[in-house]
C-alpha cells in the first residue's frame, strides 16, 4: 500500500496561523502529504479557499474547525473533521463564540491600556487579518511594539490566566459543540488531551467520562511533544471507550517556528490507518 502521510490539525490566518489556506495546501503538496485538515479556531471562513486550492494537487483537503469548550472550569478543545462548512447551525454557533471572544478581547485591551501597554483594536484587527481574533494576535502586536521579546514572555507576564492583562470568556459546553459538529456531518475529536503536559492519565480518564456520553467520536493521540509513553496511554484510553484515533501538528506557521506541518517538532508520525478509519466512519455515519 502507498504510504499515507497526514496532518489533521493545522491553522491558517483565518484564526491564529500565519499562512493563507492556499499556502497551507502548497506546503502540504511539497511535503507529499496525502491529507490535510484545516482546523481554525472557532471559524470556518478559510475552508472555501482551502478546498479550492487543493483541487488537482493530490492533497485531500479535510474541512474542519477547532472549538474551545469548558469542562469543570477547564478549557477543552474539540476538533471537528469532515464538517459541512456551509451548515447554518454550525456557522451561527461559531458566530456566537466569536462574539464572546471579541467581548473578551475588548476587556483585555482595556486592561492592557490601563497597565501602560498602548494597543488599539484597529492594530489588533490589522494583525489578525481573519475574523477569529485571540491572545496570540495581542501578543504579536505587543512584541512588535517592543513591550516583550517573544510570545512566551508576553503570555507569562500579561496574557495567560491569572496575569494582569487576562480576561476570561464564556465558552460553550462540549455537549453543544459536539452536537453542532455532528449536525454538520463531522467527527468530534478531543484535541491535545495532554496539552503542555498539564493533565495526568486519571484526569484524561475523568474528562472522557464526560465527553464520551456527550457523543465524542475520537481523541488526538499523536501530537507534538507527546512522549511514546503518553501516546500509548492515550491510545489505551481511546480503545477502552472505542474511540477513533487522530493526530496533527497544530501547525501555526511562523508564529510557532519549531512546529512543522506533518512532523510537528520532528518526532510526530501519524499512522495513515487513522485517516482511513476516520473516513470510513464518516462515510457510514
Secondary structure, DSSP 8 states (H G I E B T S, - for coil): -----EEEEE--TTTT-SS-HHHHHHHHHHHT-SEEEE--BT--TTHHHHHHHHTTTS-EEEEEEEEEEEETTEEEEEEEES--TT-HHHHHHHHHHHHHHHHHHHHHHHHHHHTT----HHHHHHHH-SS---HHHHHHHHHHTTS-SSHHHHIIIIISTTSTT------B-HHHHHHHHHHTT-EEEE--TTGGG---HHHHHHHHHHHTTTT--EEEEEETT--HHHHHHHHHHHHHTT-EEEEE--B-GGGGTT-BTTTBTTT----HHHHHHHHHHHHH-
